[in-house]
Amino acid sequence: MSLDIVAELEYIEKVKKINEGKNLKYLILTMGCQLNENDSEKISGMIENMGYTKTENIEESDLVVFNTCCVRENAEDRLFGKLGEVKKIKEKRGTIIAIGGCMMQEKHIVEKLKQSYSFFDIVFGTHTLHKFPKDLYTKLFENKRIEDVLDIDGEIIEGLPITRNDNIKASVTIMNGCNNFCTYCIVPYVRGRERSRNPEDVLNEVRELAKKGYKEITLLGQNVNSYLKSGKVDFDCKVKSFADLLREVNKIEGIERIRFISPHPKDFTDDVIESIRDCDKVCKIIHLPLQSGSTQVLKLMNRRYTKEQYLNLVEKMKKMIPEVVFSTDIIVGFPGETDEDFEDTLDVVRKVHFEQVFMFIYSRRVGTPGDRMENQVPEEIKHARFDKLKELVESQISENNQKYVGTVQKVLVEGTSKTNEELLTGRTDSNKVVNFVGGKDLIGNVVKLKIVSEHMWYLKGEIVE
């Protein structure tokens, strides 16, 4: 156990003693990606060990933590809007306001907070998340505002307590940071360079989750298929690559499904494709971020592959893994994108027939090369292109769904449907939502369902006897 984590565990005990008998409640507001959600689970683990109880009611919160994202501008708008709401609650009950995550690594955001939202109590960054117990203790004991942000890359800290939001599916971070510096992306500047976790720490975490009854694991990283390729990699372990890690996780008894996000097309080597093919627990839906179908725009984005290379990679995977399907991310309206460039994107979507497309209108981020580029695309053109892409994607959904009708699918049952408590809901290997009638004793199990109909955003199934 590192000295850092020993010190933080001591601060957890100190805060717990201060809070003894007070029945304090906390709320975390998480913005952004699954990595942020995983970070929030660690923050929850620390907070609950310090004597707070989770609540969904912000009005009764004694501690509110914002875990921020800075990938898109609307995250900033959401943060500043919510801060105004929490200010009133703070005035009533003395609520402590802590703001952490990626956005706090941006100096201009922290300056804006100090100038216009100076009622906050704690600011912490992506590299100081593990020090939250010390920051909270200092606030409680000395009653002064804390700014705890590092501009240098942080270390991998193991052993933090964690409170999971789910008892069937869990995410496991395998690496932090990114070395790619795509010109639209702020992530390398706020999460730092790539640092891989020790494979044994990853495998031990998955083994513990399996013992607790978790069925599905998602391996997380900004660029998972560059795992162990950069930074400190001299671990004494037989796992030497992401392909090896997939094979080792696949061996862990009790785990029934393995997913991963996000890979980078340029790093998708044959050994990873072979591991996906060979490992029966690895889901055969691959999230393969496209971002643009135009070779020219991809070059401006610093993505380091062409339209043709992307399509060739898709074809190679289809040959090696016949049942493979794909999901993707697409950015519309990057600086310099022409009508012809956008048509190239539509062409790739038509050819690949993605199961899911996560579509985004380009958002300028201060500090990125994209923000300084000329030829910014007017907002009305961005939105028109987005609508056209959305129309194409939705026209393909029904066609993709039809291929499931009449088939038998293995579905991991996650719980009751959010829209109808009489129905159970789960997901196929390819991440399709399936609703069906069944007993609640099936929750947490993999069941075989015959798909009887498709309904755009979900499938309907019947239990196969």
CORURPE-V982755 format. One record per residue. N is the residue number from 1. RES is the residue in one small letter. NEAR is the number of other ideal C-beta (glycine too) atoms within 12 Angstrom. Layout:
# CORURPE-V982755
N:RES:NEAR
N:RES:NEAR
This chain:
# CORURPE-V982755
1:m:14
2:s:17
3:l:13
4:d:24
5:i:25
6:v:19
7:a:20
8:e:35
9:l:27
10:e:20
11:y:29
12:i:33
13:e:22
14:k:23
15:v:34
16:k:26
17:k:18
18:i:22
19:n:28
20:e:14
21:g:9
22:k:18
23:n:13
24:l:30
25:k:27
26:y:39
27:l:34
28:i:38
29:l:34
30:t:31
31:m:34
32:g:32
33:c:34
34:q:29
35:l:39
36:n:37
37:e:31
38:n:38
39:d:43
40:s:38
41:e:34
42:k:41
43:i:47
44:s:33
45:g:30
46:m:43
47:i:43
48:e:28
49:n:30
50:m:40
51:g:29
52:y:39
53:t:23
54:k:27
55:t:23
56:e:15
57:n:15
58:i:28
59:e:18
60:e:21
61:s:33
62:d:35
63:l:44
64:v:44
65:v:45
66:f:46
67:n:40
68:t:45
69:c:39
70:c:42
71:v:37
72:r:28
73:e:24
74:n:19
75:a:32
76:e:34
77:d:18
78:r:23
79:l:41
80:f:26
81:g:17
82:k:30
83:l:34
84:g:19
85:e:24
86:v:34
87:k:23
88:k:17
89:i:27
90:k:26
91:e:13
92:k:15
93:r:20
94:g:20
95:t:34
96:i:38
97:i:41
98:a:48
99:i:47
100:g:51
101:g:46
102:c:45
103:m:44
104:m:45
105:q:39
106:e:34
107:k:21
108:h:20
109:i:37
110:v:32
111:e:17
112:k:22
113:l:32
114:k:18
115:q:13
116:s:16
117:y:28
118:s:19
119:f:24
120:f:38
121:d:37
122:i:40
123:v:41
124:f:42
125:g:40
126:t:48
127:h:31
128:t:34
129:l:49
130:h:39
131:k:37
132:f:47
133:p:45
134:k:32
135:d:41
136:l:41
137:y:32
138:t:26
139:k:31
140:l:31
141:f:17
142:e:13
143:n:14
144:k:13
145:r:24
146:i:31
147:e:27
148:d:31
149:v:31
150:l:22
151:d:17
152:i:15
153:d:26
154:g:28
155:e:25
156:i:31
157:i:32
158:e:23
159:g:24
160:l:34
161:p:26
162:i:31
163:t:26
164:r:27
165:n:22
166:d:26
167:n:17
168:i:30
169:k:34
170:a:35
171:s:35
172:v:42
173:t:41
174:i:46
175:m:42
176:n:39
177:g:37
178:c:37
179:n:31
180:n:34
181:f:27
182:c:38
183:t:33
184:y:42
185:c:40
186:i:38
187:v:39
188:p:31
189:y:33
190:v:42
191:r:43
192:g:31
193:r:27
194:e:34
195:r:33
196:s:39
197:r:37
198:n:28
199:p:34
200:e:20
201:d:27
202:v:39
203:l:31
204:n:21
205:e:36
206:v:38
207:r:22
208:e:21
209:l:34
210:a:27
211:k:15
212:k:20
213:g:20
214:y:29
215:k:35
216:e:40
217:i:43
218:t:37
219:l:46
220:l:34
221:g:44
222:q:43
223:n:43
224:v:46
225:n:41
226:s:33
227:y:46
228:l:32
229:k:27
230:s:23
231:g:27
232:k:19
233:v:22
234:d:11
235:f:23
236:d:10
237:c:21
238:k:15
239:v:28
240:k:20
241:s:29
242:f:41
243:a:34
244:d:28
245:l:43
246:l:41
247:r:28
248:e:31
249:v:42
250:n:29
251:k:24
252:i:29
253:e:14
254:g:24
255:i:39
256:e:34
257:r:38
258:i:43
259:r:37
260:f:44
261:i:37
262:s:38
263:p:39
264:h:38
265:p:42
266:k:26
267:d:34
268:f:37
269:t:25
270:d:19
271:d:21
272:v:37
273:i:32
274:e:22
275:s:37
276:i:42
277:r:26
278:d:19
279:c:29
280:d:21
281:k:33
282:v:37
283:c:38
284:k:32
285:i:31
286:i:43
287:h:37
288:l:44
289:p:41
290:l:45
291:q:45
292:s:48
293:g:42
294:s:36
295:t:26
296:q:23
297:v:41
298:l:35
299:k:22
300:l:29
301:m:39
302:n:26
303:r:35
304:r:22
305:y:32
306:t:24
307:k:32
308:e:19
309:q:23
310:y:37
311:l:26
312:n:19
313:l:35
314:v:32
315:e:18
316:k:24
317:m:31
318:k:23
319:k:15
320:m:24
321:i:28
322:p:11
323:e:24
324:v:31
325:v:32
326:f:40
327:s:33
328:t:37
329:d:33
330:i:42
331:i:43
332:v:40
333:g:40
334:f:43
335:p:31
336:g:27
337:e:39
338:t:21
339:d:17
340:e:19
341:d:33
342:f:34
343:e:22
344:d:31
345:t:43
346:l:32
347:d:23
348:v:41
349:v:40
350:r:20
351:k:24
352:v:36
353:h:27
354:f:37
355:e:35
356:q:32
357:v:37
358:f:28
359:m:33
360:f:28
361:i:29
362:y:41
363:s:31
364:r:29
365:r:35
366:v:23
367:g:25
368:t:28
369:p:24
370:g:32
371:d:22
372:r:15
373:m:23
374:e:11
375:n:19
376:q:20
377:v:31
378:p:15
379:e:17
380:e:12
381:i:24
382:k:26
383:h:18
384:a:19
385:r:38
386:f:29
387:d:19
388:k:24
389:l:39
390:k:23
391:e:17
392:l:30
393:v:32
394:e:21
395:s:19
396:q:27
397:i:28
398:s:19
399:e:19
400:n:31
401:n:33
402:q:19
403:k:22
404:y:33
405:v:24
406:g:17
407:t:25
408:v:21
409:q:35
410:k:30
411:v:43
412:l:39
413:v:37
414:e:32
415:g:25
416:t:21
417:s:26
418:k:14
419:t:13
420:n:15
421:e:13
422:e:14
423:l:28
424:l:34
425:t:35
426:g:40
427:r:37
428:t:39
429:d:33
430:s:33
431:n:34
432:k:38
433:v:36
434:v:44
435:n:35
436:f:35
437:v:23
438:g:28
439:g:15
440:k:18
441:d:10
442:l:26
443:i:25
444:g:25
445:n:25
446:v:26
447:v:33
448:k:24
449:l:39
450:k:23
451:i:32
452:v:23
453:s:21
454:e:26
455:h:22
456:m:19
457:w:20
458:y:28
459:l:38
460:k:30
461:g:39
462:e:25
463:i:24
464:v:17
465:e:9
